[in-house]
Every structure is written in C-alpha cells, then in structure tokens.
C-alpha cells in the first residue's frame, strides 16, 4: 500500500507539471497573436497616410 500511495503522488505531480507547461504554451501563443494584430493595425495606418 505504501508503494502504491507514493507512486500515485509522483504521478499526480507529473500531471500537474504537464498542465502548467501547457498553460505557459497557450499564453505564449496568445502574445504572438496580439503582436501580429498590432502589426496589421500599424500597416493599415501607414497605407492611409500614403493615400492622403
């Protein structure tokens, strides 16, 4: 029983670490999307100025 409980604890810790890594990856993807969106807006502003 003691062996089983320690194994379960180790498995739970590993699962938690994996979840944290996934969350970090999602945050990085969101930041990249925001940067791309800002660049698009900046490009649109430049085009408008050139037309005027």
C-alpha positions in Angstrom: 0.0 0.0 0.0 2.8 2.4 0.9 4.4 1.8 -2.5 1.1 2.5 -4.3 0.5 5.7 -2.5 4.0 7.1 -3.3 3.6 6.1 -6.9 0.2 7.9 -7.1 1.7 11.0 -5.6 4.5 11.0 -8.2 2.0 10.5 -11.0 -0.1 13.4 -9.7 3.0 15.7 -9.6 3.9 14.8 -13.1 0.4 15.5 -14.4 0.4 18.9 -12.6 3.7 19.8 -14.2 2.4 18.9 -17.7 -0.7 21.1 -17.2 1.5 24.0 -16.1 3.6 23.7 -19.3 0.5 23.6 -21.5 -0.8 26.8 -19.9 2.5 28.5 -20.5 2.5 27.5 -24.1 -1.1 28.8 -24.5 0.0 32.2 -23.0 2.9 32.4 -25.5 0.6 31.8 -28.4 -1.8 34.5 -27.3 1.0 37.0 -27.0 2.2 36.2 -30.6 -1.4 36.7 -31.9 -1.6 40.1 -30.2 1.7 41.2 -31.7 0.6 40.2 -35.2 -2.6 42.1 -34.7 -0.8 45.3 -33.7 1.5 45.0 -36.7 -1.5 44.8 -39.0 -3.1 47.9 -37.5 0.2 49.8 -37.9 0.5 48.7 -41.5 -3.1 49.9 -42.2 -2.3 53.3 -40.7 0.7 53.7 -42.9 -1.4 52.9 -46.0 -4.0 55.5 -45.0 -1.3 58.2 -44.6 0.2 57.4 -48.0 -3.2 57.8 -49.7 -3.8 61.2 -48.2 
